[in-house]
Amino acid sequence: MQTLLVIVLVTLAALYSLWRLFPAERRARLLERVAPRAAHREDWVGRLWRAAQAQAVRGCQACAHGAARIYRGGRS
């Protein structure tokens, strides 16, 4: 029983890691394939789809690495 629990937890952790590493656009497309009406749902699938869409719209500004640089008057 303990082995089964460990297998399930490790599998869920791996799936979560893969999900977070996927680009937002691919996450949205994957959700559309899994649940074609995800945009109109009010459950967790709908929330995931809306979050993926919001991140895809922001593009490179969605993470800290894409933050705009501030011009400091000749100095960087």
PyMOL Python script that loads the backbone (N, CA, C, O; Angstrom):
from pymol import cmd

cmd.read_pdbstr("""\
ATOM      1  N   MET A   1       0.827  -1.200   0.000  1.00  0.00           N
ATOM      2  CA  MET A   1       0.000   0.000   0.000  1.00  0.00           C
ATOM      3  C   MET A   1       0.868   1.259   0.000  1.00  0.00           C
ATOM      4  O   MET A   1       0.584   2.224  -0.710  1.00  0.00           O
ATOM      5  N   GLN A   2       1.927   1.231   0.807  1.00  0.00           N
ATOM      6  CA  GLN A   2       2.816   2.392   0.884  1.00  0.00           C
ATOM      7  C   GLN A   2       3.520   2.614  -0.456  1.00  0.00           C
ATOM      8  O   GLN A   2       3.698   3.757  -0.876  1.00  0.00           O
ATOM      9  N   THR A   3       3.913   1.556  -1.114  1.00  0.00           N
ATOM     10  CA  THR A   3       4.570   1.657  -2.412  1.00  0.00           C
ATOM     11  C   THR A   3       3.625   2.277  -3.440  1.00  0.00           C
ATOM     12  O   THR A   3       4.037   3.116  -4.240  1.00  0.00           O
ATOM     13  N   LEU A   4       2.384   1.872  -3.417  1.00  0.00           N
ATOM     14  CA  LEU A   4       1.397   2.417  -4.337  1.00  0.00           C
ATOM     15  C   LEU A   4       1.197   3.914  -4.106  1.00  0.00           C
ATOM     16  O   LEU A   4       1.096   4.686  -5.059  1.00  0.00           O
ATOM     17  N   LEU A   5       1.143   4.311  -2.858  1.00  0.00           N
ATOM     18  CA  LEU A   5       0.994   5.720  -2.522  1.00  0.00           C
ATOM     19  C   LEU A   5       2.189   6.535  -3.021  1.00  0.00           C
ATOM     20  O   LEU A   5       2.012   7.634  -3.547  1.00  0.00           O
ATOM     21  N   VAL A   6       3.393   6.008  -2.862  1.00  0.00           N
ATOM     22  CA  VAL A   6       4.594   6.689  -3.336  1.00  0.00           C
ATOM     23  C   VAL A   6       4.578   6.810  -4.858  1.00  0.00           C
ATOM     24  O   VAL A   6       4.931   7.857  -5.400  1.00  0.00           O
ATOM     25  N   ILE A   7       4.177   5.760  -5.540  1.00  0.00           N
ATOM     26  CA  ILE A   7       4.103   5.790  -7.002  1.00  0.00           C
ATOM     27  C   ILE A   7       3.120   6.853  -7.467  1.00  0.00           C
ATOM     28  O   ILE A   7       3.413   7.606  -8.396  1.00  0.00           O
ATOM     29  N   VAL A   8       1.971   6.918  -6.836  1.00  0.00           N
ATOM     30  CA  VAL A   8       0.958   7.913  -7.203  1.00  0.00           C
ATOM     31  C   VAL A   8       1.479   9.331  -6.952  1.00  0.00           C
ATOM     32  O   VAL A   8       1.319  10.207  -7.802  1.00  0.00           O
ATOM     33  N   LEU A   9       2.094   9.561  -5.802  1.00  0.00           N
ATOM     34  CA  LEU A   9       2.606  10.891  -5.479  1.00  0.00           C
ATOM     35  C   LEU A   9       3.719  11.323  -6.433  1.00  0.00           C
ATOM     36  O   LEU A   9       3.744  12.473  -6.871  1.00  0.00           O
ATOM     37  N   VAL A  10       4.628  10.426  -6.754  1.00  0.00           N
ATOM     38  CA  VAL A  10       5.722  10.748  -7.674  1.00  0.00           C
ATOM     39  C   VAL A  10       5.178  11.023  -9.072  1.00  0.00           C
ATOM     40  O   VAL A  10       5.638  11.944  -9.748  1.00  0.00           O
ATOM     41  N   THR A  11       4.212  10.238  -9.503  1.00  0.00           N
ATOM     42  CA  THR A  11       3.604  10.459 -10.821  1.00  0.00           C
ATOM     43  C   THR A  11       2.900  11.803 -10.873  1.00  0.00           C
ATOM     44  O   THR A  11       3.039  12.533 -11.854  1.00  0.00           O
ATOM     45  N   LEU A  12       2.150  12.141  -9.839  1.00  0.00           N
ATOM     46  CA  LEU A  12       1.467  13.437  -9.803  1.00  0.00           C
ATOM     47  C   LEU A  12       2.463  14.600  -9.777  1.00  0.00           C
ATOM     48  O   LEU A  12       2.242  15.623 -10.426  1.00  0.00           O
ATOM     49  N   ALA A  13       3.536  14.446  -9.042  1.00  0.00           N
ATOM     50  CA  ALA A  13       4.557  15.493  -8.992  1.00  0.00           C
ATOM     51  C   ALA A  13       5.223  15.671 -10.357  1.00  0.00           C
ATOM     52  O   ALA A  13       5.490  16.797 -10.777  1.00  0.00           O
ATOM     53  N   ALA A  14       5.490  14.574 -11.041  1.00  0.00           N
ATOM     54  CA  ALA A  14       6.094  14.654 -12.376  1.00  0.00           C
ATOM     55  C   ALA A  14       5.143  15.321 -13.372  1.00  0.00           C
ATOM     56  O   ALA A  14       5.571  16.141 -14.184  1.00  0.00           O
ATOM     57  N   LEU A  15       3.862  14.975 -13.313  1.00  0.00           N
ATOM     58  CA  LEU A  15       2.882  15.596 -14.203  1.00  0.00           C
ATOM     59  C   LEU A  15       2.748  17.087 -13.923  1.00  0.00           C
ATOM     60  O   LEU A  15       2.640  17.887 -14.852  1.00  0.00           O
ATOM     61  N   TYR A  16       2.755  17.456 -12.665  1.00  0.00           N
ATOM     62  CA  TYR A  16       2.675  18.876 -12.302  1.00  0.00           C
ATOM     63  C   TYR A  16       3.899  19.629 -12.822  1.00  0.00           C
ATOM     64  O   TYR A  16       3.772  20.735 -13.347  1.00  0.00           O
ATOM     65  N   SER A  17       5.077  19.034 -12.678  1.00  0.00           N
ATOM     66  CA  SER A  17       6.292  19.679 -13.171  1.00  0.00           C
ATOM     67  C   SER A  17       6.252  19.855 -14.680  1.00  0.00           C
ATOM     68  O   SER A  17       6.614  20.913 -15.195  1.00  0.00           O
ATOM     69  N   LEU A  18       5.818  18.829 -15.384  1.00  0.00           N
ATOM     70  CA  LEU A  18       5.705  18.941 -16.839  1.00  0.00           C
ATOM     71  C   LEU A  18       4.703  20.022 -17.234  1.00  0.00           C
ATOM     72  O   LEU A  18       4.944  20.783 -18.172  1.00  0.00           O
ATOM     73  N   TRP A  19       3.597  20.087 -16.529  1.00  0.00           N
ATOM     74  CA  TRP A  19       2.576  21.094 -16.810  1.00  0.00           C
ATOM     75  C   TRP A  19       3.136  22.497 -16.654  1.00  0.00           C
ATOM     76  O   TRP A  19       2.910  23.357 -17.505  1.00  0.00           O
ATOM     77  N   ARG A  20       3.865  22.733 -15.570  1.00  0.00           N
ATOM     78  CA  ARG A  20       4.423  24.063 -15.303  1.00  0.00           C
ATOM     79  C   ARG A  20       5.509  24.430 -16.310  1.00  0.00           C
ATOM     80  O   ARG A  20       5.688  25.610 -16.609  1.00  0.00           O
ATOM     81  N   LEU A  21       6.235  23.450 -16.839  1.00  0.00           N
ATOM     82  CA  LEU A  21       7.302  23.720 -17.792  1.00  0.00           C
ATOM     83  C   LEU A  21       6.798  23.881 -19.221  1.00  0.00           C
ATOM     84  O   LEU A  21       7.507  24.428 -20.066  1.00  0.00           O
ATOM     85  N   PHE A  22       5.590  23.415 -19.503  1.00  0.00           N
ATOM     86  CA  PHE A  22       5.007  23.582 -20.836  1.00  0.00           C
ATOM     87  C   PHE A  22       4.767  25.063 -21.104  1.00  0.00           C
ATOM     88  O   PHE A  22       4.369  25.789 -20.194  1.00  0.00           O
ATOM     89  N   PRO A  23       4.997  25.524 -22.318  1.00  0.00           N
ATOM     90  CA  PRO A  23       4.615  26.907 -22.650  1.00  0.00           C
ATOM     91  C   PRO A  23       3.097  27.082 -22.505  1.00  0.00           C
ATOM     92  O   PRO A  23       2.333  26.138 -22.704  1.00  0.00           O
ATOM     93  N   ALA A  24       2.684  28.276 -22.164  1.00  0.00           N
ATOM     94  CA  ALA A  24       1.265  28.542 -21.896  1.00  0.00           C
ATOM     95  C   ALA A  24       0.387  28.237 -23.103  1.00  0.00           C
ATOM     96  O   ALA A  24      -0.726  27.734 -22.948  1.00  0.00           O
ATOM     97  N   GLU A  25       0.869  28.532 -24.287  1.00  0.00           N
ATOM     98  CA  GLU A  25       0.072  28.270 -25.494  1.00  0.00           C
ATOM     99  C   GLU A  25      -0.183  26.775 -25.668  1.00  0.00           C
ATOM    100  O   GLU A  25      -1.287  26.370 -26.031  1.00  0.00           O
ATOM    101  N   ARG A  26       0.827  25.965 -25.412  1.00  0.00           N
ATOM    102  CA  ARG A  26       0.645  24.516 -25.524  1.00  0.00           C
ATOM    103  C   ARG A  26      -0.271  23.977 -24.437  1.00  0.00           C
ATOM    104  O   ARG A  26      -1.034  23.040 -24.672  1.00  0.00           O
ATOM    105  N   ARG A  27      -0.200  24.567 -23.246  1.00  0.00           N
ATOM    106  CA  ARG A  27      -1.114  24.150 -22.174  1.00  0.00           C
ATOM    107  C   ARG A  27      -2.557  24.392 -22.588  1.00  0.00           C
ATOM    108  O   ARG A  27      -3.420  23.537 -22.391  1.00  0.00           O
ATOM    109  N   ALA A  28      -2.816  25.569 -23.168  1.00  0.00           N
ATOM    110  CA  ALA A  28      -4.177  25.889 -23.592  1.00  0.00           C
ATOM    111  C   ALA A  28      -4.638  24.933 -24.689  1.00  0.00           C
ATOM    112  O   ALA A  28      -5.777  24.467 -24.667  1.00  0.00           O
ATOM    113  N   ARG A  29      -3.755  24.637 -25.655  1.00  0.00           N
ATOM    114  CA  ARG A  29      -4.125  23.704 -26.729  1.00  0.00           C
ATOM    115  C   ARG A  29      -4.386  22.302 -26.184  1.00  0.00           C
ATOM    116  O   ARG A  29      -5.322  21.629 -26.615  1.00  0.00           O
ATOM    117  N   LEU A  30      -3.560  21.865 -25.240  1.00  0.00           N
ATOM    118  CA  LEU A  30      -3.755  20.545 -24.642  1.00  0.00           C
ATOM    119  C   LEU A  30      -5.101  20.482 -23.924  1.00  0.00           C
ATOM    120  O   LEU A  30      -5.829  19.498 -24.052  1.00  0.00           O
ATOM    121  N   LEU A  31      -5.431  21.524 -23.173  1.00  0.00           N
ATOM    122  CA  LEU A  31      -6.723  21.546 -22.486  1.00  0.00           C
ATOM    123  C   LEU A  31      -7.879  21.555 -23.471  1.00  0.00           C
ATOM    124  O   LEU A  31      -8.918  20.949 -23.207  1.00  0.00           O
ATOM    125  N   GLU A  32      -7.715  22.236 -24.612  1.00  0.00           N
ATOM    126  CA  GLU A  32      -8.781  22.243 -25.606  1.00  0.00           C
ATOM    127  C   GLU A  32      -8.989  20.862 -26.220  1.00  0.00           C
ATOM    128  O   GLU A  32     -10.110  20.494 -26.572  1.00  0.00           O
ATOM    129  N   ARG A  33      -7.906  20.102 -26.345  1.00  0.00           N
ATOM    130  CA  ARG A  33      -8.040  18.738 -26.868  1.00  0.00           C
ATOM    131  C   ARG A  33      -8.674  17.814 -25.838  1.00  0.00           C
ATOM    132  O   ARG A  33      -9.514  16.981 -26.177  1.00  0.00           O
ATOM    133  N   VAL A  34      -8.271  17.960 -24.580  1.00  0.00           N
ATOM    134  CA  VAL A  34      -8.801  17.088 -23.529  1.00  0.00           C
ATOM    135  C   VAL A  34     -10.259  17.430 -23.239  1.00  0.00           C
ATOM    136  O   VAL A  34     -11.099  16.540 -23.109  1.00  0.00           O
ATOM    137  N   ALA A  35     -10.549  18.714 -23.138  1.00  0.00           N
ATOM    138  CA  ALA A  35     -11.914  19.167 -22.844  1.00  0.00           C
ATOM    139  C   ALA A  35     -12.271  20.271 -23.839  1.00  0.00           C
ATOM    140  O   ALA A  35     -11.978  21.441 -23.594  1.00  0.00           O
ATOM    141  N   PRO A  36     -12.901  19.910 -24.960  1.00  0.00           N
ATOM    142  CA  PRO A  36     -13.169  20.885 -26.025  1.00  0.00           C
ATOM    143  C   PRO A  36     -13.969  22.116 -25.584  1.00  0.00           C
ATOM    144  O   PRO A  36     -13.831  23.179 -26.188  1.00  0.00           O
ATOM    145  N   ARG A  37     -14.777  21.997 -24.577  1.00  0.00           N
ATOM    146  CA  ARG A  37     -15.574  23.134 -24.123  1.00  0.00           C
ATOM    147  C   ARG A  37     -15.020  23.706 -22.821  1.00  0.00           C
ATOM    148  O   ARG A  37     -15.775  24.207 -21.987  1.00  0.00           O
ATOM    149  N   ALA A  38     -13.706  23.630 -22.649  1.00  0.00           N
ATOM    150  CA  ALA A  38     -13.067  24.064 -21.399  1.00  0.00           C
ATOM    151  C   ALA A  38     -13.300  25.546 -21.123  1.00  0.00           C
ATOM    152  O   ALA A  38     -13.407  25.947 -19.964  1.00  0.00           O
ATOM    153  N   ALA A  39     -13.378  26.351 -22.158  1.00  0.00           N
ATOM    154  CA  ALA A  39     -13.552  27.792 -21.968  1.00  0.00           C
ATOM    155  C   ALA A  39     -14.880  28.122 -21.303  1.00  0.00           C
ATOM    156  O   ALA A  39     -15.000  29.153 -20.642  1.00  0.00           O
ATOM    157  N   HIS A  40     -15.864  27.274 -21.467  1.00  0.00           N
ATOM    158  CA  HIS A  40     -17.206  27.554 -20.939  1.00  0.00           C
ATOM    159  C   HIS A  40     -17.503  26.829 -19.634  1.00  0.00           C
ATOM    160  O   HIS A  40     -18.598  26.948 -19.085  1.00  0.00           O
ATOM    161  N   ARG A  41     -16.531  26.085 -19.143  1.00  0.00           N
ATOM    162  CA  ARG A  41     -16.747  25.336 -17.909  1.00  0.00           C
ATOM    163  C   ARG A  41     -16.414  26.192 -16.703  1.00  0.00           C
ATOM    164  O   ARG A  41     -15.599  27.111 -16.785  1.00  0.00           O
ATOM    165  N   GLU A  42     -17.042  25.887 -15.593  1.00  0.00           N
ATOM    166  CA  GLU A  42     -16.812  26.633 -14.355  1.00  0.00           C
ATOM    167  C   GLU A  42     -16.029  25.820 -13.328  1.00  0.00           C
ATOM    168  O   GLU A  42     -15.809  26.290 -12.212  1.00  0.00           O
ATOM    169  N   ASP A  43     -15.607  24.613 -13.686  1.00  0.00           N
ATOM    170  CA  ASP A  43     -14.865  23.783 -12.737  1.00  0.00           C
ATOM    171  C   ASP A  43     -13.362  24.024 -12.874  1.00  0.00           C
ATOM    172  O   ASP A  43     -12.953  25.017 -13.476  1.00  0.00           O
ATOM    173  N   TRP A  44     -12.550  23.148 -12.335  1.00  0.00           N
ATOM    174  CA  TRP A  44     -11.100  23.335 -12.330  1.00  0.00           C
ATOM    175  C   TRP A  44     -10.515  23.319 -13.734  1.00  0.00           C
ATOM    176  O   TRP A  44      -9.502  23.972 -13.983  1.00  0.00           O
ATOM    177  N   VAL A  45     -11.132  22.588 -14.657  1.00  0.00           N
ATOM    178  CA  VAL A  45     -10.633  22.570 -16.035  1.00  0.00           C
ATOM    179  C   VAL A  45     -10.808  23.947 -16.665  1.00  0.00           C
ATOM    180  O   VAL A  45      -9.914  24.432 -17.358  1.00  0.00           O
ATOM    181  N   GLY A  46     -11.931  24.565 -16.432  1.00  0.00           N
ATOM    182  CA  GLY A  46     -12.170  25.909 -16.951  1.00  0.00           C
ATOM    183  C   GLY A  46     -11.213  26.931 -16.360  1.00  0.00           C
ATOM    184  O   GLY A  46     -10.726  27.814 -17.067  1.00  0.00           O
ATOM    185  N   ARG A  47     -10.944  26.814 -15.077  1.00  0.00           N
ATOM    186  CA  ARG A  47      -9.991  27.726 -14.442  1.00  0.00           C
ATOM    187  C   ARG A  47      -8.589  27.538 -15.001  1.00  0.00           C
ATOM    188  O   ARG A  47      -7.878  28.516 -15.232  1.00  0.00           O
ATOM    189  N   LEU A  48      -8.184  26.288 -15.221  1.00  0.00           N
ATOM    190  CA  LEU A  48      -6.871  26.029 -15.821  1.00  0.00           C
ATOM    191  C   LEU A  48      -6.785  26.622 -17.224  1.00  0.00           C
ATOM    192  O   LEU A  48      -5.776  27.227 -17.587  1.00  0.00           O
ATOM    193  N   TRP A  49      -7.842  26.447 -18.011  1.00  0.00           N
ATOM    194  CA  TRP A  49      -7.848  26.964 -19.376  1.00  0.00           C
ATOM    195  C   TRP A  49      -7.743  28.484 -19.384  1.00  0.00           C
ATOM    196  O   TRP A  49      -6.974  29.050 -20.161  1.00  0.00           O
ATOM    197  N   ARG A  50      -8.509  29.145 -18.527  1.00  0.00           N
ATOM    198  CA  ARG A  50      -8.458  30.611 -18.484  1.00  0.00           C
ATOM    199  C   ARG A  50      -7.093  31.110 -18.020  1.00  0.00           C
ATOM    200  O   ARG A  50      -6.596  32.116 -18.527  1.00  0.00           O
ATOM    201  N   ALA A  51      -6.488  30.419 -17.068  1.00  0.00           N
ATOM    202  CA  ALA A  51      -5.153  30.814 -16.607  1.00  0.00           C
ATOM    203  C   ALA A  51      -4.117  30.625 -17.713  1.00  0.00           C
ATOM    204  O   ALA A  51      -3.242  31.472 -17.893  1.00  0.00           O
ATOM    205  N   ALA A  52      -4.211  29.526 -18.448  1.00  0.00           N
ATOM    206  CA  ALA A  52      -3.274  29.286 -19.554  1.00  0.00           C
ATOM    207  C   ALA A  52      -3.461  30.324 -20.651  1.00  0.00           C
ATOM    208  O   ALA A  52      -2.484  30.804 -21.226  1.00  0.00           O
ATOM    209  N   GLN A  53      -4.706  30.671 -20.944  1.00  0.00           N
ATOM    210  CA  GLN A  53      -4.965  31.698 -21.955  1.00  0.00           C
ATOM    211  C   GLN A  53      -4.415  33.050 -21.515  1.00  0.00           C
ATOM    212  O   GLN A  53      -3.828  33.773 -22.320  1.00  0.00           O
ATOM    213  N   ALA A  54      -4.598  33.393 -20.254  1.00  0.00           N
ATOM    214  CA  ALA A  54      -4.100  34.676 -19.759  1.00  0.00           C
ATOM    215  C   ALA A  54      -2.584  34.741 -19.842  1.00  0.00           C
ATOM    216  O   ALA A  54      -2.031  35.786 -20.188  1.00  0.00           O
ATOM    217  N   GLN A  55      -1.901  33.644 -19.531  1.00  0.00           N
ATOM    218  CA  GLN A  55      -0.446  33.624 -19.626  1.00  0.00           C
ATOM    219  C   GLN A  55       0.012  33.657 -21.068  1.00  0.00           C
ATOM    220  O   GLN A  55       1.035  34.272 -21.370  1.00  0.00           O
ATOM    221  N   ALA A  56      -0.718  33.009 -21.973  1.00  0.00           N
ATOM    222  CA  ALA A  56      -0.341  32.996 -23.385  1.00  0.00           C
ATOM    223  C   ALA A  56      -0.482  34.385 -23.991  1.00  0.00           C
ATOM    224  O   ALA A  56       0.304  34.760 -24.861  1.00  0.00           O
ATOM    225  N   VAL A  57      -1.457  35.144 -23.550  1.00  0.00           N
ATOM    226  CA  VAL A  57      -1.675  36.494 -24.078  1.00  0.00           C
ATOM    227  C   VAL A  57      -0.537  37.415 -23.664  1.00  0.00           C
ATOM    228  O   VAL A  57      -0.102  38.262 -24.445  1.00  0.00           O
ATOM    229  N   ARG A  58      -0.055  37.251 -22.440  1.00  0.00           N
ATOM    230  CA  ARG A  58       1.026  38.105 -21.958  1.00  0.00           C
ATOM    231  C   ARG A  58       2.350  37.795 -22.633  1.00  0.00           C
ATOM    232  O   ARG A  58       3.225  38.658 -22.690  1.00  0.00           O
ATOM    233  N   GLY A  59       2.515  36.590 -23.143  1.00  0.00           N
ATOM    234  CA  GLY A  59       3.741  36.224 -23.835  1.00  0.00           C
ATOM    235  C   GLY A  59       4.954  36.293 -22.937  1.00  0.00           C
ATOM    236  O   GLY A  59       4.940  35.772 -21.821  1.00  0.00           O
ATOM    237  N   CYS A  60       5.998  36.930 -23.414  1.00  0.00           N
ATOM    238  CA  CYS A  60       7.268  36.973 -22.677  1.00  0.00           C
ATOM    239  C   CYS A  60       7.183  37.837 -21.425  1.00  0.00           C
ATOM    240  O   CYS A  60       8.078  37.766 -20.583  1.00  0.00           O
ATOM    241  N   GLN A  61       6.171  38.628 -21.277  1.00  0.00           N
ATOM    242  CA  GLN A  61       6.029  39.460 -20.088  1.00  0.00           C
ATOM    243  C   GLN A  61       5.425  38.686 -18.924  1.00  0.00           C
ATOM    244  O   GLN A  61       5.246  39.241 -17.840  1.00  0.00           O
ATOM    245  N   ALA A  62       5.104  37.398 -19.138  1.00  0.00           N
ATOM    246  CA  ALA A  62       4.459  36.598 -18.099  1.00  0.00           C
ATOM    247  C   ALA A  62       5.416  36.125 -17.016  1.00  0.00           C
ATOM    248  O   ALA A  62       4.985  35.699 -15.944  1.00  0.00           O
ATOM    249  N   CYS A  63       6.717  36.198 -17.293  1.00  0.00           N
ATOM    250  CA  CYS A  63       7.665  35.737 -16.276  1.00  0.00           C
ATOM    251  C   CYS A  63       8.662  36.847 -15.940  1.00  0.00           C
ATOM    252  O   CYS A  63       8.708  37.874 -16.618  1.00  0.00           O
ATOM    253  N   ALA A  64       9.441  36.641 -14.914  1.00  0.00           N
ATOM    254  CA  ALA A  64      10.399  37.655 -14.475  1.00  0.00           C
ATOM    255  C   ALA A  64      11.492  37.886 -15.510  1.00  0.00           C
ATOM    256  O   ALA A  64      12.033  38.989 -15.592  1.00  0.00           O
ATOM    257  N   HIS A  65      11.830  36.874 -16.299  1.00  0.00           N
ATOM    258  CA  HIS A  65      12.885  37.033 -17.293  1.00  0.00           C
ATOM    259  C   HIS A  65      12.449  37.945 -18.437  1.00  0.00           C
ATOM    260  O   HIS A  65      13.296  38.485 -19.148  1.00  0.00           O
ATOM    261  N   GLY A  66      11.159  38.122 -18.622  1.00  0.00           N
ATOM    262  CA  GLY A  66      10.671  38.951 -19.704  1.00  0.00           C
ATOM    263  C   GLY A  66      10.330  40.360 -19.259  1.00  0.00           C
ATOM    264  O   GLY A  66       9.743  41.122 -20.027  1.00  0.00           O
ATOM    265  N   ALA A  67      10.682  40.719 -18.047  1.00  0.00           N
ATOM    266  CA  ALA A  67      10.349  42.049 -17.536  1.00  0.00           C
ATOM    267  C   ALA A  67      11.078  43.122 -18.338  1.00  0.00           C
ATOM    268  O   ALA A  67      12.224  42.947 -18.752  1.00  0.00           O
ATOM    269  N   ALA A  68      10.392  44.217 -18.540  1.00  0.00           N
ATOM    270  CA  ALA A  68      10.979  45.319 -19.305  1.00  0.00           C
ATOM    271  C   ALA A  68      12.148  45.934 -18.542  1.00  0.00           C
ATOM    272  O   ALA A  68      12.116  46.046 -17.317  1.00  0.00           O
ATOM    273  N   ARG A  69      13.171  46.326 -19.281  1.00  0.00           N
ATOM    274  CA  ARG A  69      14.314  46.981 -18.650  1.00  0.00           C
ATOM    275  C   ARG A  69      14.019  48.467 -18.505  1.00  0.00           C
ATOM    276  O   ARG A  69      13.357  49.066 -19.353  1.00  0.00           O
ATOM    277  N   ILE A  70      14.503  49.040 -17.449  1.00  0.00           N
ATOM    278  CA  ILE A  70      14.267  50.451 -17.181  1.00  0.00           C
ATOM    279  C   ILE A  70      15.472  51.238 -17.682  1.00  0.00           C
ATOM    280  O   ILE A  70      16.613  50.925 -17.343  1.00  0.00           O
ATOM    281  N   TYR A  71      15.214  52.248 -18.481  1.00  0.00           N
ATOM    282  CA  TYR A  71      16.286  53.105 -18.990  1.00  0.00           C
ATOM    283  C   TYR A  71      16.718  54.051 -17.892  1.00  0.00           C
ATOM    284  O   TYR A  71      15.895  54.749 -17.299  1.00  0.00           O
ATOM    285  N   ARG A  72      18.007  54.072 -17.624  1.00  0.00           N
ATOM    286  CA  ARG A  72      18.539  54.876 -16.517  1.00  0.00           C
ATOM    287  C   ARG A  72      19.381  56.042 -17.017  1.00  0.00           C
ATOM    288  O   ARG A  72      20.352  56.410 -16.356  1.00  0.00           O
ATOM    289  N   GLY A  73      19.054  56.621 -18.132  1.00  0.00           N
ATOM    290  CA  GLY A  73      19.759  57.804 -18.606  1.00  0.00           C
ATOM    291  C   GLY A  73      21.217  57.568 -18.972  1.00  0.00           C
ATOM    292  O   GLY A  73      22.088  58.309 -18.518  1.00  0.00           O
ATOM    293  N   GLY A  74      21.495  56.575 -19.764  1.00  0.00           N
ATOM    294  CA  GLY A  74      22.858  56.329 -20.209  1.00  0.00           C
ATOM    295  C   GLY A  74      23.588  55.298 -19.404  1.00  0.00           C
ATOM    296  O   GLY A  74      24.526  54.687 -19.916  1.00  0.00           O
ATOM    297  N   ARG A  75      23.211  55.073 -18.176  1.00  0.00           N
ATOM    298  CA  ARG A  75      23.829  54.038 -17.341  1.00  0.00           C
ATOM    299  C   ARG A  75      22.954  52.792 -17.343  1.00  0.00           C
ATOM    300  O   ARG A  75      21.727  52.876 -17.400  1.00  0.00           O
ATOM    301  N   SER A  76      23.601  51.647 -17.280  1.00  0.00           N
ATOM    302  CA  SER A  76      22.806  50.429 -17.224  1.00  0.00           C
ATOM    303  C   SER A  76      23.008  49.704 -15.927  1.00  0.00           C
ATOM    304  O   SER A  76      22.411  48.650 -15.709  1.00  0.00           O
TER     305      SER A  76
END
""", "prot")
cmd.dss("prot")
cmd.show_as("cartoon", "prot")
cmd.util.cbc("prot")
cmd.orient("prot")
